[in-house]
């Protein structure tokens, strides 16, 4: 992530911090802010022993999902039906810019609802989509990742893992968009792992909820759904 984007995020954090009442949520945001700044500072350190130590620390963060608590609960959601209009939303990206579904009218959109940044299955799934982003690009499809994490968590996670597509924060009101898309897990406070493909007219053409939180959906099936939404048949 470019330094100027992180600088803008830091300024935005300073502006908003005083407006957030003291609460566990504010403490969590502050911790995530610290992670962002630590990763950023580490990238600025010149070569040498300190840089090597910081590099190892970044490697440990990148590998954190291997030892993170498992998320293997069964799904609790039934997705919206294919053929209905996709609910509109306006969510901030990592720079705080509001992104609306209607911004992509005329374009096929893949909505990737996932439980949490930094978690095992989410790291694997979004890594896969980043690695295969050209497959979506050649089809003219836009990929949008959506979770309840803050913009600061998204910024740190995207920078650390090299996630190259847009992440949106369904942070406040918490999970409102996940609820609109019928993929919310109220007991845990995050969404099921779910995929929607929305065509250029804003109509849902594909919808699926993973049977378990740790299940990574099949990529080929998703790409076939994108082709079908564009009117392309194999």
N, C-alpha and C positions, 0 to 999 in steps of 0.2 A: 504494500500500500504506500502511495507517495507520502512524503513527510508533510506536505501542505494539508492533506486530508486529516492526518492525525492532529496537526496543529489546530485545525478548525474544530475537530471534536473536543479537544482540550478546552478551547475557549467556550464552546457550547456547554460543556460540563460545568465550568466555573460559573456560567451565567445561570444555569438551572439549579445548581446544587442548593443554593440558599432558599429556593422556592419549594423544595421538597421537605415535608415535615419529617421529624425524626421518627424512624420506624425501622423494622427489620429490612423492609424493601430498600430504604435509603442506604443501610449498611451494606446490603448485597451489591448495590450499584457502586458504592465506594470501593469495595473489594475488586470488582471487575474493572473499575477505572484504574486501580493500582496495577492490575495485570497488563492493561493496555500500555500504561506508561513504562512499566518495566521492560516489556518487549521492545518498545520504541527506543528507550535508552540503550538497551543492549545492542541494537542495530547501529547505534552511533559510536560505539566504543572502538578505538583503533586496535590493530592487531597486537597480540601479546598475551600474557598469561590471563589477564582479566577478561580479555575478549574470548579466550578459549573457555574460561569458566562460564561466561555468559552464553556462549554457544551451546555448551552442555546443558545449561538450564533451559534454553529454548528447545533443545532436543527432547528433554524430559517433558516439557509442556506438550510438544507435538505427539509424544507417545502416551500421554496421560490417559487417553481413551482405552488403552489396552488394560489398564488396571482400575478404571473407574467402576463404580457399582453397576452391576448388570441391570438392564431394563428389558425384562422378558414377559411382562404382563400381557394377557390377551387383550385384543381390541374390544372397545365398548361401544363403538360408533357404527352407524349406518350412513353412508354418504348420501348427498343429494342425488336426485335422479338425473340420469342422462337425458338431455333434451330440454331442461329448464334453463332459464337465464341465470348466469353466475352472479351472485350478489356483488354489488359494487363495494369497494373499500378504498381507504386512503391511509396508508401506513408509511412511517419514516424508514428511509434506508440508513446506511451507516453514517452518512453525512448529515442526517436529519432532514433530508428532502422528502416531502410527501410524494408517494408513488400511488397512483390510482389504477385500478384495473382498466378503466375506460381510456387511459393513456395509450393502451395497446390495441385499440379497436382497429381491425384490419389485419392483426397479427395473431397467430396461434400462440397461446400462453400456457405454460406448464406451471401449475401451482404445486409447490412441494411443501406440504405441512409436515413438520417434524417436531418431536417433543422438546429437545433442549440442545443448545450448543454444548460442545465439549463431551457429550455422551458417546458411548461406543457405537451404536448403530447409526447415529446421525453423522458422526465423523466418517464412517465408511460410506454411507449413502451419498453425502455431499462431495466427498473426495471423488467418488465414481463419476458424478455428473460433471465435476470440474474437468476431470481427465477426458471425458467424452463430450465436452461442450461443443466441439466441432460438429458432432452428429446432430445436435439441436440447431446449430447455426446454419448448416447447409439446408435445413428444412425451414429456415426462416422463423424458428420458434424461439420465444423468450422464456427463460427459466427464472422463476421467482421463488426463493425459499422463505418460508414464514414460520416463525416460532414466537413464544412469549418472551424471549430474551430481550434485553435492552439494546439500544443502538451501540452502546459501548462494548457489550459482550460480543455482538455481531462483528464489530470492527476488529477486536482483538482476535477472534476466532478465524475470521476471513484472512487476516494478515498472516496468522501463524500457519494456517493450513493451505493458503494459496487458493481460496475459493474465489472463482473468477466471475460468478454471476451475482445478481442482486439478492441481498438478504433484507427482509423486512421485519420490523419489530411490532408484534401484536401485543405490546406491553401494557398500554393503557387506553381504554379500559381493558384489563387483562383478558386476553383470549376472546375478545369480542368477534373478531373475524373468524376464528376457529369455530365459535358457536354458530355464526351465520352459515358456515359451511358444514355444520353437523358433524364435526370431528373433535369436539371438546371432551376432555376427561375431567369432570368437576372434582372428583375426589383427589386427584393429583395436582390439578392446576396447570395442566399443559395439554397439548393436543395428541390425538392418535397420529400414527404415521400414515399419511394419506396423500394421494395424488389426484389432481384434476387436470384435464386438458380442456381448455376453453378456446373455441374457434374465433375467427375474426369478427363475428357478429355478437360475441359475448355469450354464447350458448355452450353449456357443458356438453362435451362429446365423449368424455371418458372420466370415470370416477371409481376409485378403489381405496379401501382402507386395508392396511397390512394386518394379517391375522394376529400378529404379536408385535410389540414395540421394537423387538430386536430383528425383525424380518426386513430385509432390504428388497424392495420390489424388483422384478425382472426388468432390466433395461430394454431388452428387445421388444417386450410387450408395450412398454411406454413409447418407444419410438414408432412402433406400428400404430399406436393410438394417435400420435401426432400426425402421421401420414394420413390416416383416415379423416382426421379433423380438417386437413387441408384438401380433402377430396382425392387423395392419391391412394390407389389400390396396389397392393403388392402383386 
